[in-house]
Amino acid sequence: MNNNYSLSSLKGLLPGRRWLLLLSLVFLTANVFGQARNYQFGQSSAAYTVITGGTTSTATGDDGIEVLALPFPFTYAGTAVTDITISTNGFVRMAGGAIFGSSWTNALTSTASLPVLAPYWDDHNLGTGAIVYNTTGTAPNREFNIEFRDLVTSGTGDATASSRARFKVTLKETSNQIVYHYGTSSATTTLSGSIGMNSSPGGAGQFLSVSPGVNATVSTSVENAGIITLPDSGVVYTFTPSAASCPMPWAIAPTAITQTGFTVNWRNAGSASYQYVASTSSALPTGAGTTVSDTFVSITGLISSTAYYVYVRSACTGGTNSGWAGPVLITTGGPVSSVASGLWSNPATWSTGSVPTSSSSVTVSAGDSVIFDVATSSVFSLTVNGVLGVNATAARTLSVAGDVSVAASGSLNFGVPTTGTALRILELTGNF
């Protein structure tokens, strides 16, 4: 005999505590799978084409919107979506009705400005441009396309700015994939936009932020809200929802970076094991990764001063895997030398164009005078062929994990605090 029970009928069969546990599991499952972080990111390229024909949106000017009914069923972050709202500020809200306040302020981490798809969210103006949409294909593989055509990307809502952008958002039936496709654009220093998506209830772990580049990277813990230059024409970003039965890990972050390795940590997605890939290629892995049972891994034997792209996925029961989370860019340490006299905190002082980190082998070059002007810093090793000094009465601490070498012509001068109260500390672990 087959017995079919609804949740309401089960309530009468289960003791109170078990009923509460069942409800907790139901809501936990909905919360885990209904998150923007549970999308696999991919980057590719294809020639950009404008929408031909289509319907011109009534969203115009500064902060203009239009509510549209989707032509087919679509699920976003675990929620069925029937209506969307297009905004001239370069985003699509995955819900109908009134838009949230301050829609011109890009904030993927917000707990109020959501749920949002953000191909390029900032304070824009449509100006003389247009937003055009259409539906292509046949069921069950239709696509709903929205093109932002010649959007005025001033960053201030100014309709007369010279900067323009073209990009499209595509929603795919059945697969529920989301695609951002970029056309020709121009940049201005007043821009500070965001690319990515977020979901309810917002905040940590409820967003995915993209940092564009030749090899784009993503983060589910830190938003890049300062994007000035859009992706090149032809760049395609694809977001694929992971299987509901196997959620993706998130908040991938490096620690303990050395010249030949690093440790990678991530947040638990409820899986007993995970797979990771660390490669000099940013492309999505095509095979299985290395399996670990913890939410961290220490990777060694790498090449110094080299960029590695790290992906992690859940390896769930039954042989299923989640989508790949990442890529996260991690650069191993290497040599950094001064190229001019200047402040330690000034990237222009250094050969790499960035301030030394805990994995850097630092050399103050002969003839250069570098002033250590930060409260605390750590480096892997230190060689002083020129002058390394301190410029302030405030406390300063420089920690060196490896060796410190001072040439006969060099000078390491941390001096004596002029106030008698500010400590200046050089912490050494290696040889001096």
N, C-alpha and C positions, 0 to 999 in steps of 0.2 A: 504494500500500500504506500502511495506517495503522499507525504504530508507537506503542504506548502504553507509557510508561516510568514506573515508580515512582521515588521518591527513591533507593531502594536500588539499582535497576538503573542509574540515572544515575551513581552513584558509580563504576561500573566504566568508564564512557565518558568521564568528565571527568578531566583532570589534577588533581593534588592541590590546587593553589592555586585553580583554578577551582571545585572542589568546596567548598572552604572559603568562597569568595566567595558561592556559591549558598546555602550554609547560613546565612551571615551575613545575606543579604538576606531569607531566610525568617524568621529570628528577629527581624530588625529590623521587618519588616512586622507580625508578630504583636504586637511591643511597641508600635508606633505606634498601631495600631487598638484594642488592648486597654487603653484608658485612660479614666478617668472624665472627663478634660478634653475628650474627643472627643464630648461631648453638647451639643446646642444647647438653650439655656434659653429658656423662654417663660413669660410671666405672663398670666393671664386671670382671669375670675371666673365663678362659677356657684353657685347656692344649694346649701348643704351639706345632704346628706341622710344619715341614719344607715343602716347596713346592717340590713335586716329579715331575720329568720330567721338563717341563718348558723350557724357553729360557734364556740363560746366556747373560746378558747385556754386551755391549762393553764398558761401563763406567768402567774404571779401575784407579788404582793408586791414586795420589793426585789431587783433584779438577777435577776428570774425570766426563764426562757427556754423556748421550745418549738421543736423541729425539725419542719418540715413538708415534705412532698413536693409540688412544684408540680404542678398538674393538666395542664400543657401544656409543651412545650419553650420555653425562654426563654434568650436570650443576653444576658449583661451584661458590658460592657467586653471584648468579644471572646471570652468564655468561656461555654460551655454550662452552664447552672445547672439542676440537678434538685431540689436541696433548699435550703431557706433556714432561718434561725434568727431567730425573733422575740424581741426583748428588751424588758422593761418599762422600759428606759432610753431608749425612744423611737427605736429604730433597728431595721433589718432587716439581718442579715448575709446576704450573697448566697452562702452556703455552709452545709452542714449540719455536724453534729458539735459538739464542745465549743466554747464561746465563748472568746474571748481574755480574758486577765487584765485587770483594771481596766476592765471594760466600762462602769462608771459615769463614766469620765473621757472626755469628748468630745475627740477628737483626729483630725480629718480628715487631718492631715499625717502621722499615724503610719505607721511601717513594720511595725507588728504588729497594730494594731486595724483589720482590713480583711478582705475588701471589704465596705463598708457603704453602705446607703441610710439617710440621716439626715433624716427629716422634722422631728425636733426631739430631738437627742441631748444628754442631760445626766444627772445623777444623780437619777432619778425613782423613784416607787413607784406600783404600780398601785392600792394601797389598796382601796377598795370598787368601783373601776371594773372594766372588762373590756376584753379584746382579742378582737375578733370578726372572723372572715374568711368569705368565700364566693367562689364562682365564678359569673360571669354571662355571658350571651351564648352563641353557638354557634361551633364551630370553622369557619374558622381565625381567628376574631376574638373569642375569649373574653377575659375580664378576671378577674384574681385580685385581690381587694380585702381589705385588712387595715385595720381601724379600731381606733385607740387611743381608747377611750371613757372620758372622765373620769379621765385619767391625773393622778396627784398630782405636780405639777411644782414640787417644793420646792427642787430643786437640791442637796439634802442626803440624799435617800433617805428623808425623813421621811414616814410614811403619814398623819400627822394635819394636815399643812399645808392651808390653805384654798384654795390655788391649784389650778386644774384646767385640762385641755386636751383638746380633741377634734381628731383629724386622721386622714386616711386615706392609705394608700399603695396605688396600683394598678399592677399589671404587665400590660401588654397583649401578647396573643399576636400573632405575626407581625411587627408593627412594632417590638417590643421597647421601646416607649415606657415611661417611668416617670412617674407622676403623684402629686404631693402635693396633697391637698385639705384645707383648714383649716376647722374649725368654731369654735364659741365657746370662748374661753380667757380665763384671768385670769393676770396676771403677778405676780411677786414679785422684789424686788431681790436675792434670793439666787441667782437663776438666772444661768447663764453658758453657754448652750447653743450648738450648732452646727446649721446646716441645710445639706444638700448631699449629697455622695457621695464615695467614694474607691475605689481599685482597687489591685491588686498591681502592683509591689512596694512601693508607698506612697512617701511623701515628695513632693518638689517635682515638679509637673506631673502628679501622679497623683491629684489631688483637684479637686473643684469646690465652692467655698464660696459660699453665698448670703447676702447681707445684705438682710433684708426691709425693706419700706417701701412707700409709695404706688407707687413705681417701684423694684422690687428690682434689685440689681446682683449680679454674680457675679465671682469671682476664682479663677484657677487657680494663683496664686502666694502669696497671703496668706489665711489662714483667719480668718474672723470667729468666734471661739470665745467671744464675750461677749454673745450674744443674750438679752435679758431678755424682750422682748415678742414673742409669736408674730404671724404675719400675721393680718389681720382675717378674720372669718368670711366664707367664700365665695371667698377667694383660692385660686387654683390655680396650681401650678408644674408645668410639663411639661418633661421631659428627653427629647430625641429623639436617638438615635445618628446620627452623621454617616455618610455612605456610606464603606465601608471603602476604596474606591479614592481617596478625597480627604479626608485628615485635616484637622482644624481647627487654625488657629494658636492660640497660648496665651500666657499671661503678658503680657497687654496692659497697658501701663503708660504714664502720661504723663511727659514731661519738658518743661523750658523753657516753663512756663505763663506767658503774659503776659495783658494785659488784652484782647487781640484775637485770641488764638490759643494753640496749644500743639503740641507734637510728641508723637506716639504711637508707641511701640515695641512689638514683639511677637516671640515666638520663632518660628523657622522651622519650618514643618510639612512641608517638603520640596517645596513648590510653587514654581514659577518666578514666579508673580504672585499678587496678592491684591486684594481689593476691600474698601473701607471705607465706612462711613456715620457721619457725626457729625450728630446731630439733637437738638433740644430735646424730642423725643418718645422715650420709652423702648421703644416698641413695636417688635417685630421688623420689620426692613425688608421691604418687599413687592416691591421691584424690585432692579435691579442697583446696586451701589455704584460708587465711583470706583476705577479700576484703577491699581495701582502695582506696580513690579517689585522693590521693596526691602521690608525688614521694619520700615520706619518711614515716617512721613509727617508733614510739617509743615503744619498747617492754620491758615490766617490769615483775616482779615476777619470775625472773630466779634464778638459783642456782649459787652461787659464785664459782669462780675458775673452771668454766666448759666451755668446748668447744661446741659451737653451730654452725651448718651449716645452712646458710640462702640461700633460693632460692626465686626468684621473677619472675613473668610472667605477661604479658599483658592480660587483660580481655577485649576483643574487642567486637564490636557490633555483634548482631546476635548469641550470645552465644559461639563464638569461642574464643580459648585461644592460646597464643603463646607457644613456648617451654619454659621450665624453664631455666632461667639464673642463673648460679651458679654451684656448691656451693661456697660460700665465708665463710671462717672460722673466727668466732669472739669468743674470750674467755673473759668471764666476769672476773671482778677483784676479788682479794682475798688477803689473807695474803702472804707477802713476807718478809723473815727475812734474815739477814746476817748470813753466815756460816763461815766467816773468815774476818780478817782485809784486807782492800784493797780499791781500787777506786770504787766510785759509778758507773762508766761507765763500769766496768768489770763484765760480766755476772757470772764469777766464784765467785764473792763476795756474790751472792744471792742464796737462797734455790731453787728458780724456774729455775735457770740456765739462767735467762734473766734479763735485767735491769728493775727496777720498772717503771710502767706507771701511768697515771692519775687515774686509777681504783685500784691501789695497796694500801693495808694497810701495810705500811712498819714498820718493827721493826729492829732497830740496836741492836743486841744481846749483852748481858753482856760479857765483855772481848774483844769485837771487836771494832776496830777503823776504821770507814769508812770515806773516804775523798770525799767530794762533789766536783767533778772535771769537771762538765759540765756547760755550760753557763746558761741554763734554764732547769727546769724539774718540773713536777707536780705530786703529789701523792694524794691519797684519805685521808689517815691519816698517822700519824707519831708517833712512840713510840721509845724513845731513852733510852735503858738500858746500852749501852756502850758509845762510843764517836762518835759524828758526827761533823766533822770539814771541813775546806776549805783549799786548798793547794796552791792557787795562788793569784796573785795580780789582776788578771782579774775579771771582774764583774761576779757575780754568783747570780742566783735567784731560790729559791725553793718555789713553791706554794703548800700549803696544803689546800685542800677543807674542810676537816673535822677537827678532834681534834688533838692536839699535846700534848704528854705526855712525860715528862722527869723524869726518876726514880732518887731516891736519889743518886744512884751509877752512874748515867749517866751524860753525859756532851754534851750540844749542843753549839758548839763554832764556830760561824761564824766570830768572831774576828773583828779587825779593819784593814781596807786596809792599807798596808804598804806604798803604794804610795800616799795615800790621795785622789786618784781619782777614784778608782775602787769600785763600790758599791757591797755590799753583802746583799742580801735581803731575808728575810724569810717572805713570804706572808701567812697570816693566815685568814681563813674564819670561822673556828670552834672555839672551846674552847682551851685555853692553860693552 
